[in-house]
Amino acid sequence: MDSREKDFLIMHGHRLRPYVGHPHRRTRLFLLFLALFAAAVTVLPAVSLAASWTFLVYGDSQSIEDVHRTVLNKMVNKSPEPRFMINCGDVVVHGYEQTRWENWKATCEDVLPGWGEDWEGLGQGLNPPKYMACPGNHDELGTADGLNNWQTYLWGQYQQWGNNGKYFWFDYENARFIILDSESSSLTGTQKYMLTEALRSNHKTWIFVFWHRPIFNFSTKTPHPHKYEEGIHNEWGIPLYDYGCDIIFNGHAHYYVRTKKLKLDGAQNPPLDAERGTTQVVTGNGGAALMWDFNENQDGNKYMLDTWCNTEHGYTEVTVSGNQLRLRHILRYKKDINGTYTDILDEKTFTANPKGGPAPAEPDIDISPASHDYGDVMLGQSSSR
Protein backbone atom coordinates (compact mmCIF):
# COMPACT_ATOMS: atom_id res chain seq x y z
CA MET A 1 0.00 0.00 0.00
CA ASP A 2 1.52 3.30 -1.02
CA SER A 3 1.27 6.49 1.04
CA ARG A 4 -1.60 7.91 -1.00
CA GLU A 5 -3.80 4.86 -0.38
CA LYS A 6 -2.94 4.94 3.31
CA ASP A 7 -3.78 8.65 3.60
CA PHE A 8 -7.10 8.06 1.74
CA LEU A 9 -8.16 5.28 4.11
CA ILE A 10 -7.22 7.22 7.22
CA MET A 11 -9.03 10.34 5.95
CA HIS A 12 -12.26 8.34 5.42
CA GLY A 13 -12.22 6.66 8.81
CA HIS A 14 -11.02 3.21 7.77
CA ARG A 15 -9.09 1.17 10.32
CA LEU A 16 -5.80 -0.02 8.82
CA ARG A 17 -5.20 -3.76 9.04
CA PRO A 18 -2.18 -5.90 8.15
CA TYR A 19 -2.27 -6.37 4.39
CA VAL A 20 -1.83 -9.79 2.83
CA GLY A 21 -1.87 -10.43 -0.93
CA HIS A 22 -1.11 -8.61 -4.12
CA PRO A 23 -0.29 -4.93 -3.49
CA HIS A 24 -2.94 -3.70 -5.95
CA ARG A 25 -5.77 -6.08 -5.10
CA ARG A 26 -7.50 -3.87 -2.55
CA THR A 27 -7.32 -0.87 -4.84
CA ARG A 28 -8.97 -2.81 -7.64
CA LEU A 29 -11.69 -4.11 -5.32
CA PHE A 30 -12.33 -0.63 -3.95
CA LEU A 31 -12.65 0.85 -7.44
CA LEU A 32 -14.99 -1.99 -8.43
CA PHE A 33 -17.15 -1.23 -5.41
CA LEU A 34 -17.34 2.45 -6.38
CA ALA A 35 -18.31 1.55 -9.96
CA LEU A 36 -21.08 -0.80 -8.80
CA PHE A 37 -22.41 1.80 -6.36
CA ALA A 38 -22.49 4.49 -9.06
CA ALA A 39 -24.33 2.14 -11.42
CA ALA A 40 -26.92 1.33 -8.75
CA VAL A 41 -27.56 5.02 -8.06
CA THR A 42 -27.96 5.65 -11.79
CA VAL A 43 -30.55 2.86 -12.15
CA LEU A 44 -32.70 3.86 -9.17
CA PRO A 45 -34.64 6.68 -10.89
CA ALA A 46 -35.50 4.40 -13.83
CA VAL A 47 -36.86 1.75 -11.47
CA SER A 48 -38.97 4.38 -9.72
CA LEU A 49 -40.39 5.67 -13.00
CA ALA A 50 -41.36 2.16 -14.03
CA ALA A 51 -43.55 1.67 -10.93
CA SER A 52 -47.09 0.93 -12.08
CA TRP A 53 -50.10 3.16 -11.48
CA THR A 54 -53.74 2.84 -12.50
CA PHE A 55 -56.58 5.06 -13.69
CA LEU A 56 -60.14 4.10 -14.67
CA VAL A 57 -62.35 5.26 -17.55
CA TYR A 58 -66.04 4.81 -18.20
CA GLY A 59 -68.89 6.75 -19.75
CA ASP A 60 -72.63 7.27 -19.96
CA SER A 61 -73.37 6.65 -16.30
CA GLN A 62 -76.71 8.38 -16.89
CA SER A 63 -80.27 7.06 -16.73
CA ILE A 64 -80.15 3.74 -14.80
CA GLU A 65 -78.87 4.57 -11.32
CA ASP A 66 -78.94 0.97 -9.99
CA VAL A 67 -76.79 -0.22 -12.89
CA HIS A 68 -74.36 2.65 -12.36
CA ARG A 69 -74.05 1.64 -8.72
CA THR A 70 -73.17 -1.94 -9.65
CA VAL A 71 -70.47 -0.69 -12.05
CA LEU A 72 -68.96 1.49 -9.30
CA ASN A 73 -69.09 -1.41 -6.85
CA LYS A 74 -67.26 -3.57 -9.35
CA MET A 75 -64.54 -0.92 -9.67
CA VAL A 76 -63.96 -0.82 -5.93
CA ASN A 77 -63.95 -4.61 -5.56
CA LYS A 78 -62.02 -5.55 -8.70
CA SER A 79 -59.46 -2.84 -9.48
CA PRO A 80 -56.54 -1.77 -7.31
CA GLU A 81 -56.99 1.68 -5.86
CA PRO A 82 -56.80 3.98 -8.89
CA ARG A 83 -55.16 7.40 -8.85
CA PHE A 84 -58.29 8.92 -10.43
CA MET A 85 -61.14 8.17 -12.84
CA ILE A 86 -62.51 9.96 -15.90
CA ASN A 87 -66.10 9.82 -17.13
CA CYS A 88 -66.37 10.24 -20.92
CA GLY A 89 -69.61 12.19 -20.70
CA ASP A 90 -73.36 11.89 -20.12
CA VAL A 91 -72.68 11.85 -16.41
CA VAL A 92 -76.43 12.34 -15.87
CA VAL A 93 -79.42 12.00 -18.19
CA HIS A 94 -80.68 15.60 -17.91
CA GLY A 95 -77.87 17.93 -16.90
CA TYR A 96 -80.20 20.87 -16.26
CA GLU A 97 -82.01 18.95 -13.46
CA GLN A 98 -80.23 19.30 -10.14
CA THR A 99 -81.97 16.25 -8.68
CA ARG A 100 -80.18 14.07 -11.26
CA TRP A 101 -76.83 15.42 -10.09
CA GLU A 102 -77.76 14.95 -6.44
CA ASN A 103 -78.61 11.29 -7.09
CA TRP A 104 -75.36 10.79 -9.02
CA LYS A 105 -73.34 12.41 -6.24
CA ALA A 106 -75.05 10.34 -3.52
CA THR A 107 -74.30 7.10 -5.38
CA CYS A 108 -70.64 8.00 -5.94
CA GLU A 109 -70.08 9.21 -2.39
CA ASP A 110 -71.68 6.06 -1.01
CA VAL A 111 -69.52 3.64 -3.05
CA LEU A 112 -66.20 5.22 -4.01
CA PRO A 113 -64.82 5.95 -0.50
CA GLY A 114 -64.36 2.18 -0.35
CA TRP A 115 -60.96 3.03 -1.88
CA GLY A 116 -60.08 5.34 1.03
CA GLU A 117 -60.70 8.76 2.48
CA ASP A 118 -59.22 10.58 -0.52
CA TRP A 119 -62.40 9.65 -2.37
CA GLU A 120 -64.69 11.40 0.10
CA GLY A 121 -66.30 14.29 -1.73
CA LEU A 122 -64.97 12.64 -4.94
CA GLY A 123 -61.60 14.20 -4.22
CA GLN A 124 -62.60 17.41 -5.98
CA GLY A 125 -60.06 19.45 -3.99
CA LEU A 126 -57.09 17.26 -4.97
CA ASN A 127 -54.70 17.79 -7.88
CA PRO A 128 -55.87 16.22 -10.10
CA PRO A 129 -59.37 15.62 -8.75
CA LYS A 130 -60.21 11.98 -8.12
CA TYR A 131 -63.31 12.16 -10.34
CA MET A 132 -63.24 14.09 -13.62
CA ALA A 133 -65.48 14.12 -16.70
CA CYS A 134 -65.81 15.48 -20.20
CA PRO A 135 -69.14 16.96 -21.33
CA GLY A 136 -71.74 14.73 -22.96
CA ASN A 137 -74.82 15.75 -24.91
CA HIS A 138 -77.10 14.75 -22.01
CA ASP A 139 -75.13 16.91 -19.60
CA GLU A 140 -76.65 19.91 -21.39
CA LEU A 141 -73.82 22.38 -20.85
CA GLY A 142 -75.39 24.60 -23.50
CA THR A 143 -78.07 25.55 -20.98
CA ALA A 144 -77.52 27.89 -18.03
CA ASP A 145 -78.72 25.30 -15.49
CA GLY A 146 -76.67 22.54 -17.10
CA LEU A 147 -73.48 24.60 -16.99
CA ASN A 148 -74.15 25.71 -13.42
CA ASN A 149 -74.64 22.11 -12.28
CA TRP A 150 -71.44 21.05 -14.09
CA GLN A 151 -69.46 23.72 -12.27
CA THR A 152 -71.11 22.90 -8.94
CA TYR A 153 -70.69 19.12 -8.92
CA LEU A 154 -67.37 18.92 -10.81
CA TRP A 155 -65.89 22.04 -9.27
CA GLY A 156 -62.38 20.58 -8.98
CA GLN A 157 -61.66 20.62 -12.73
CA TYR A 158 -63.50 23.93 -13.15
CA GLN A 159 -61.46 25.72 -10.48
CA GLN A 160 -58.08 24.18 -11.35
CA TRP A 161 -58.10 24.54 -15.13
CA GLY A 162 -60.72 27.13 -16.08
CA ASN A 163 -62.66 26.95 -19.36
CA ASN A 164 -65.72 26.22 -17.20
CA GLY A 165 -64.25 22.76 -16.62
CA LYS A 166 -65.15 21.77 -20.19
CA TYR A 167 -61.69 21.22 -21.68
CA PHE A 168 -58.22 21.17 -20.14
CA TRP A 169 -55.04 19.13 -19.87
CA PHE A 170 -52.75 18.00 -17.10
CA ASP A 171 -49.67 15.83 -16.58
CA TYR A 172 -49.56 12.87 -14.23
CA GLU A 173 -46.47 10.69 -13.77
CA ASN A 174 -45.22 9.95 -17.32
CA ALA A 175 -48.48 10.75 -19.15
CA ARG A 176 -50.27 13.77 -20.58
CA PHE A 177 -54.07 13.75 -20.21
CA ILE A 178 -56.18 15.93 -22.51
CA ILE A 179 -59.93 16.34 -21.88
CA LEU A 180 -62.01 17.86 -24.69
CA ASP A 181 -65.61 18.99 -25.23
CA SER A 182 -67.25 17.56 -28.36
CA GLU A 183 -70.73 18.85 -27.42
CA SER A 184 -71.01 22.44 -26.23
CA SER A 185 -67.79 24.10 -27.45
CA SER A 186 -66.44 24.73 -30.93
CA LEU A 187 -64.13 22.02 -32.29
CA THR A 188 -61.86 24.86 -33.42
CA GLY A 189 -61.25 28.25 -31.82
CA THR A 190 -59.91 28.37 -28.30
CA GLN A 191 -60.32 24.64 -27.71
CA LYS A 192 -58.25 23.76 -30.80
CA TYR A 193 -55.64 26.26 -29.66
CA MET A 194 -55.40 24.53 -26.29
CA LEU A 195 -55.14 21.11 -27.93
CA THR A 196 -52.40 22.34 -30.27
CA GLU A 197 -50.35 23.75 -27.42
CA ALA A 198 -50.81 20.61 -25.32
CA LEU A 199 -49.44 18.50 -28.18
CA ARG A 200 -46.57 20.79 -29.11
CA SER A 201 -45.34 21.12 -25.55
CA ASN A 202 -45.65 17.45 -24.64
CA HIS A 203 -42.56 15.77 -23.17
CA LYS A 204 -44.32 12.77 -21.63
CA THR A 205 -44.17 9.12 -22.68
CA TRP A 206 -47.94 8.72 -23.08
CA ILE A 207 -50.76 10.84 -24.51
CA PHE A 208 -54.31 9.92 -23.46
CA VAL A 209 -57.24 11.95 -24.79
CA PHE A 210 -60.89 11.92 -23.70
CA TRP A 211 -64.09 13.29 -25.19
CA HIS A 212 -67.68 12.14 -25.58
CA ARG A 213 -68.60 11.52 -29.24
CA PRO A 214 -66.42 8.87 -31.00
CA ILE A 215 -65.03 9.38 -34.49
CA PHE A 216 -66.00 5.93 -35.77
CA ASN A 217 -69.50 4.52 -35.46
CA PHE A 218 -70.78 0.96 -35.00
CA SER A 219 -74.48 1.58 -34.36
CA THR A 220 -77.65 2.19 -36.37
CA LYS A 221 -79.41 3.76 -33.39
CA THR A 222 -82.69 5.49 -34.25
CA PRO A 223 -84.31 8.01 -34.13
CA HIS A 224 -80.99 9.75 -33.42
CA PRO A 225 -78.51 7.77 -35.49
CA HIS A 226 -74.89 7.82 -34.49
CA LYS A 227 -72.56 8.61 -37.36
CA TYR A 228 -68.99 9.00 -38.49
CA GLU A 229 -67.67 12.30 -37.09
CA GLU A 230 -65.70 13.78 -39.96
CA GLY A 231 -65.20 17.17 -38.28
CA ILE A 232 -63.74 15.68 -35.10
CA HIS A 233 -61.50 13.42 -37.17
CA ASN A 234 -60.09 16.33 -39.17
CA GLU A 235 -59.78 18.89 -36.37
CA TRP A 236 -58.58 16.62 -33.56
CA GLY A 237 -57.83 13.14 -34.89
CA ILE A 238 -55.20 14.11 -37.47
CA PRO A 239 -53.01 16.20 -35.12
CA LEU A 240 -53.40 13.61 -32.37
CA TYR A 241 -52.04 10.92 -34.67
CA ASP A 242 -49.25 13.21 -35.89
CA TYR A 243 -48.07 13.77 -32.32
CA GLY A 244 -48.19 10.13 -31.27
CA CYS A 245 -51.43 9.98 -29.26
CA ASP A 246 -51.72 6.49 -27.85
CA ILE A 247 -55.40 6.06 -26.98
CA ILE A 248 -58.57 8.12 -27.46
CA PHE A 249 -61.33 7.30 -24.95
CA ASN A 250 -64.97 8.08 -25.80
CA GLY A 251 -68.50 7.39 -24.63
CA HIS A 252 -71.84 8.34 -26.26
CA ALA A 253 -72.37 4.91 -27.84
CA HIS A 254 -73.62 2.51 -25.16
CA TYR A 255 -71.25 -0.36 -25.79
CA TYR A 256 -67.58 -1.23 -25.50
CA VAL A 257 -65.30 -1.12 -28.55
CA ARG A 258 -61.53 -1.19 -28.93
CA THR A 259 -60.18 -0.63 -32.40
CA LYS A 260 -56.85 -1.63 -33.79
CA LYS A 261 -54.18 1.06 -34.10
CA LEU A 262 -55.25 3.49 -36.82
CA LYS A 263 -53.55 6.11 -38.95
CA LEU A 264 -55.95 9.00 -38.40
CA ASP A 265 -55.66 10.73 -41.78
CA GLY A 266 -59.18 12.18 -42.17
CA ALA A 267 -60.60 9.26 -44.15
CA GLN A 268 -63.77 7.47 -43.02
CA ASN A 269 -61.91 4.18 -43.43
CA PRO A 270 -58.32 5.03 -42.46
CA PRO A 271 -55.49 2.51 -42.83
CA LEU A 272 -54.13 0.49 -39.95
CA ASP A 273 -50.79 1.49 -38.44
CA ALA A 274 -49.48 -1.16 -36.06
CA GLU A 275 -46.33 0.81 -35.23
CA ARG A 276 -47.57 4.27 -34.24
CA GLY A 277 -51.31 4.26 -34.80
CA THR A 278 -53.90 5.66 -32.38
CA THR A 279 -56.47 3.34 -30.76
CA GLN A 280 -60.10 4.40 -30.25
CA VAL A 281 -61.73 2.95 -27.13
CA VAL A 282 -65.47 3.50 -26.70
CA THR A 283 -66.35 2.73 -23.08
CA GLY A 284 -69.94 3.96 -23.03
CA ASN A 285 -71.49 1.05 -21.13
CA GLY A 286 -71.27 2.63 -17.69
CA GLY A 287 -74.96 2.78 -16.79
CA ALA A 288 -77.25 3.74 -19.67
CA ALA A 289 -79.39 1.29 -21.64
CA LEU A 290 -77.17 -0.75 -23.96
CA MET A 291 -77.39 -0.47 -27.72
CA TRP A 292 -78.62 -3.78 -29.11
CA ASP A 293 -78.38 -2.59 -32.73
CA PHE A 294 -74.59 -2.94 -32.83
CA ASN A 295 -73.35 -3.22 -36.42
CA GLU A 296 -69.71 -4.16 -36.68
CA ASN A 297 -69.56 -3.08 -40.31
CA GLN A 298 -71.83 -0.03 -40.17
CA ASP A 299 -69.53 2.19 -42.27
CA GLY A 300 -67.44 -0.55 -43.85
CA ASN A 301 -65.10 -0.39 -40.85
CA LYS A 302 -65.23 -3.96 -39.57
CA TYR A 303 -61.53 -4.27 -40.44
CA MET A 304 -60.60 -1.84 -37.65
CA LEU A 305 -62.45 -3.68 -34.86
CA ASP A 306 -60.44 -5.65 -32.35
CA THR A 307 -62.83 -6.29 -29.42
CA TRP A 308 -66.42 -5.28 -28.74
CA CYS A 309 -69.40 -5.98 -26.46
CA ASN A 310 -72.93 -4.54 -26.34
CA THR A 311 -74.53 -7.01 -23.91
CA GLU A 312 -73.18 -5.98 -20.49
CA HIS A 313 -72.15 -2.90 -18.54
CA GLY A 314 -68.61 -2.27 -17.35
CA TYR A 315 -65.60 0.03 -17.23
CA THR A 316 -62.04 0.26 -18.51
CA GLU A 317 -58.94 -0.06 -16.32
CA VAL A 318 -55.54 1.21 -17.48
CA THR A 319 -52.35 0.29 -15.60
CA VAL A 320 -49.22 2.13 -16.74
CA SER A 321 -45.68 0.89 -16.10
CA GLY A 322 -42.97 2.91 -17.80
CA ASN A 323 -43.46 2.68 -21.58
CA GLN A 324 -45.85 -0.28 -21.25
CA LEU A 325 -49.48 -0.41 -20.21
CA ARG A 326 -52.16 -3.01 -19.68
CA LEU A 327 -55.72 -2.14 -20.69
CA ARG A 328 -58.60 -4.25 -19.39
CA HIS A 329 -62.33 -3.89 -19.87
CA ILE A 330 -64.07 -5.33 -16.85
CA LEU A 331 -67.75 -6.31 -16.83
CA ARG A 332 -69.93 -5.83 -13.76
CA TYR A 333 -70.96 -9.50 -13.91
CA LYS A 334 -69.13 -12.56 -15.18
CA LYS A 335 -70.15 -13.96 -18.55
CA ASP A 336 -69.28 -16.89 -20.78
CA ILE A 337 -66.67 -15.39 -23.10
CA ASN A 338 -65.32 -17.83 -25.67
CA GLY A 339 -65.95 -20.75 -23.33
CA THR A 340 -64.50 -19.08 -20.23
CA TYR A 341 -66.67 -17.75 -17.40
CA THR A 342 -65.03 -14.42 -16.61
CA ASP A 343 -65.57 -10.72 -16.02
CA ILE A 344 -62.51 -9.71 -18.07
CA LEU A 345 -63.90 -8.96 -21.51
CA ASP A 346 -60.75 -7.45 -22.98
CA GLU A 347 -57.08 -7.38 -22.02
CA LYS A 348 -54.43 -5.76 -24.19
CA THR A 349 -50.81 -4.65 -23.67
CA PHE A 350 -49.58 -1.47 -25.36
CA THR A 351 -46.14 0.03 -25.89
CA ALA A 352 -46.02 3.83 -26.01
CA ASN A 353 -46.00 5.39 -29.47
CA PRO A 354 -43.09 7.53 -30.68
CA LYS A 355 -43.87 11.15 -29.88
CA GLY A 356 -43.53 14.32 -31.93
CA GLY A 357 -44.25 14.85 -35.58
CA PRO A 358 -45.32 17.50 -38.07
CA ALA A 359 -46.81 20.51 -36.33
CA PRO A 360 -50.56 21.03 -36.67
CA ALA A 361 -51.54 24.13 -38.63
CA GLU A 362 -51.76 27.29 -36.55
CA PRO A 363 -55.40 27.88 -35.53
CA ASP A 364 -56.63 31.07 -37.18
CA ILE A 365 -58.24 32.55 -34.10
CA ASP A 366 -58.26 35.61 -31.91
CA ILE A 367 -57.29 34.51 -28.40
CA SER A 368 -57.86 37.86 -26.74
CA PRO A 369 -60.11 37.68 -23.65
CA ALA A 370 -62.99 39.33 -25.49
CA SER A 371 -63.14 36.46 -28.00
CA HIS A 372 -63.66 33.67 -25.46
CA ASP A 373 -67.04 31.98 -25.46
CA TYR A 374 -66.27 29.81 -22.44
CA GLY A 375 -63.81 31.59 -20.21
CA ASP A 376 -60.04 31.92 -20.42
CA VAL A 377 -57.94 29.52 -22.43
CA MET A 378 -56.03 27.56 -19.84
CA LEU A 379 -53.03 25.77 -21.30
CA GLY A 380 -52.99 23.07 -18.65
CA GLN A 381 -51.29 22.43 -15.38
CA SER A 382 -48.93 19.69 -14.31
CA SER A 383 -49.88 17.74 -11.25
CA SER A 384 -47.54 17.50 -8.29
CA ARG A 385 -46.63 13.91 -9.27
N, C-alpha and C positions, 0 to 999 in steps of 0.2 A: 504494500500500500504506500503510495507516494504521499508527500506532505499535503498536496491539494485535496486528495480524498480524505485524509485524516481531518484536516481543518473543516471540510464540508460536513462530515459526520458529527464532529463536536459541535459545530454551529447549529445543527438541527436537532440536538438533544439525543443523539444516538450514543449508547454505551459501547465503547471499544472493547472488542473481545480478541483473544489470540486468533490469528488468521492461519488457516490451514488450506492448502490447495494452490491452484494456479493464481498468480498475482493479479490477473485481470478478470477472474471469474465473477467476483462480487460486483465489479463495475458493470459488467455485461448484464447481470441479473437485475441490478438496480435500474439500468436504462430500459430493460425490457418491462419492468414493472411500471415505469413512468409512461411508456408507450401504450401499454394496455389500459392504464387508468385514463389517459387522454382519449383513447378510442371509446371507452365506456361513457365518458362525459359527453362526447360528441353524439353518441347514439341515443342518449336519454330523451332529448326533445322529440326525436322521430317516433319513439315508442309512445310518448305521451300523446302526440298528434293522432296516432293510429287508434287510440282508445275509442271504442264504439259509443254511439249515442243514438237515440231514437226520437222520431217525431211521428205523429199520426195525422192522417188526412181522411176526411169524408165529406159528403155533401148532401144537400136536400134532406135535412133533418125535419123539415116541415110536414105538417098535416096529420101524421099518425103518432101521437105522443107516446103511446105504450110501446110501439116498435122502436122509436128513438131511444127510449129508456133501455130496452134490451140490448141495443147496439152499444150504448155507453157502458152498460154492465159488462158486456163482453170485453170491451177495451180494458177496463180495470182488472178483470180476472185473467185475461189472456196475455196482454202485452206487458213488458217491463215498463216501469215508470217512465213515461216519455218526457222530454224537455218541454214540449208544447204540442198543441194540435191546431190544425187549420181546417175550417169549414169552407168548402168551395161554393157556398151560396145557397139561397133559399133556406136560410136559417129558420124562418117561420113562414107560414102559409100566407098571411096578410100582414105585411110589415107595418102598416099604418094602424093596426089594432094593438094597443098596449097589452091587453090581456094575453095575446099570443106570446109576447115577449116575456111576460111574467111567468107563464106556464113553462116556457123553454128554460128560463133562468132557474126556476124551482127544481126542474128535473136535473139539470146540470149540477146545481149546488148540492143536490141530494146524493148524486152518484159519484161525481168526479173526485171529491175529497178522499175517496178510498185510496188514492195515490199518495195522500199526505196533505199537510196543512197549507202548502203552497197553492193548492187548488181551491182553497176557500175563497169565495168571491171570484172564481175563475181566474185568479192571478192577474187581474187587470192592471194592478199597480206595478207588476214586475217588468223587467226588460229582457227579452220581449214578453208580452203578456202570455199567460198559459193558453188562453183560448183566443184565437183570431179567426177572421172570416173575410171572404170577398163578397161583394154584393151579388145577389141573385135577382131575377125578375120579380119573384114573389116578395122580396124584402121591400120593394116599393120605395127606393130611395129618391125617386123623382117626385114624391109627395112630401109636403112639409112634415106631416106626422111620421111618415116612414123614416125620413132622415133624422128627425129628432130622436126616435126610438133607437136607431142605429148608433147615434152618438151617446145615448144614455146607457145602453146595455153593453156596448163594445167600446167603452170610453178609453180603454188602455191604448188601442191603436190610434184612436182619434187624437188623443192628447200627445202621444209620443211623436207621431209622424205627420200630423196635419192632414190636409186634403180631405177633411171631413171623415177620415178613416176609410176612404174608399180605395185608394191606391197608394202604395208605399213600398219601400224595400228595406231590408236589414241584413246584417251579417251575423251568422252564428257558427262558432267553431270554424270549420273549413268550407262553409257553404254560404252562398248568397241566395236569399229568398226575395222574390219579387211578387207582390200581390197586386192584381189589376182589376179594373171594373169594366166588364163587358156590357153592362146594362144601363147605367144612368150617367155615364161620362163619355165624352167623345173618344173614339179610338185613337184620334190624332191629338193635336193641340198639346196642352200641358201634360197630359198623361203620357203621350208618346215621347215628349221631351224627357220626362222622368225615366222612362224605360231606356231610352238611348243612353242617358248618362249612367244609369245603373250597369248597363252592359259594357260601356267603354271603360269605366273605372274598375271593373271587376278584377280582383287578384286572387280569388278563391278557387278551390279545386272543383266545386260543384256549383251549378246554377239550377235552382228549382223555381218554377213559376206557377202561379195559381190564378185562375179566374173561373167564371161560372160556365159560360156557353162554349162547348167544344168546337174545334174546327171541323172535325169529321163526324159524320152522322151515321147511325146504325138503327134508326127507328122511323116508322111510318106514322107516328102518333098523329091522331086527328082529334079535334078540329084544328089544333095548332101544330102543324107538322114541324118537326125539327128538320134542319137543313144544313147543308155544307155552308160554312161561314167564310166566304171568300174575303171579305173585308178584314176580318181578324187574321186570316192567314197572311195576307199581304202586309198589313201594318205591323203585326207583332210576330207572326210565325217566321217570316223570312229573316229578320234580324236576330231572332233568338237562335235559329239554326246557325247563322253566320258566326255567332259568338260562342257556340259550343254549349247551348242549353242542353241539359241532360234529360229532364223530365218536365212536361207540362201536366198539371193536375187540374181537372175540370169536374163539374157536376152537371146540373140541368137535366140530363138524360138519366132516368131512374134505373140504371143498371151499372154493372162493372165491365169495363173494357180496358185492356192494355194492348196497344199496337206494337208492332215491331218498330225498329229505329228508322225514322223517315228523314229524307232530305226535303225540308220545307222550302219549296221553291215557288209557291204560289199556285201550283196546279192542283186541281181537284183530286187527281190520282198521282201523287208525287212518287218518285222512285224510292226504293229502300236504300239505306246507307248504314250498313252494319258497323262501320268504323266510328263515325262521328254523328250519326243521326240522332234526332230528338224523338223521344217516346211520348205519346199522348196516353194518359191514364184518366179515364172517366170513372169517378168513384161516387156516383150519384145515388147509391142505394142505401142512404143513411137513415131513412125513416118514411119517405113518401111512398105512395103506391107504386109498385114496380111496373115497368113497361113490358107487357106481354107480346107486343108487336115487334120484337127485335128482328131486324133483317140484316144478316151479316154481309149482304152484298147490295145494300140499299143504293149506293152510288157507284157500284162497280169497284168497291174498295175491300172486298173480302181478302185480297192478297196481303193487306196490311195488318189484319187481325192476328193476334197471338193467343190471347185468352179472353173469355167473356162469360158473363152470367147475368141473367135477368130473372132468376127464380128465387133469390134470397137476399136479405139485407146484410150489410156488413160495412167494413172500413178497411183502410189501407195503412199498413205499418211500414215505415222506412227506417232501417238501422244502418247508419253510416260508420265506416271504419277506414280512415285514410282515404285512398282513392278507390275503395270498393264499397258497395252497398248491397244490402239484401232488401228486396221489396216483397212483402207478403200481403195478399188480400185475405182477410179473415172474416168468415161468415158468423152470424150470431148463433146459428145452430149447425150442428154437424149434418152432412149430407153424404150420400153415396156418389163419389166423384171417381169415375173410371174404375169402379170396383173397390174403392177404398172409402171407408166411413170416416170422414174427416171434416174439420172446419177450416182447413187451409185450402182455399180455392186456387190460389196462385202463389208461386214463389219463384223469384227471379233474381239473379245476381248481376249487377252492373259494374262496369269500370268507368271512371269519369272520362268524359269526352275531352279532347284537346280544346283549349280555350283560345280566344282571340279570333281575328278574322277580318274581312273587309268591313270598314265602318259603315253603319247605316247612314242613309242620306240625312242631312241636317233637316230637322223639322222646320217648316216655314211658318213660324208662329211668333206672336208678340208675347213675351213672357213678363211684361210689366204687370204690377199688381192689379191694374185696372182691367186687364184682360182675363182674369181668372174667373171661371164659372164656379169653381168649387174650392175656393180657398187658395192659400199659397202653395207653390210647387215645392214640396219637400224632397230633397234628393236622397233621403235615406239616412239611416243612423246605425252604426255598428253596435252590436250588443257588447256587454262587458266580457263576454266569453272570449 
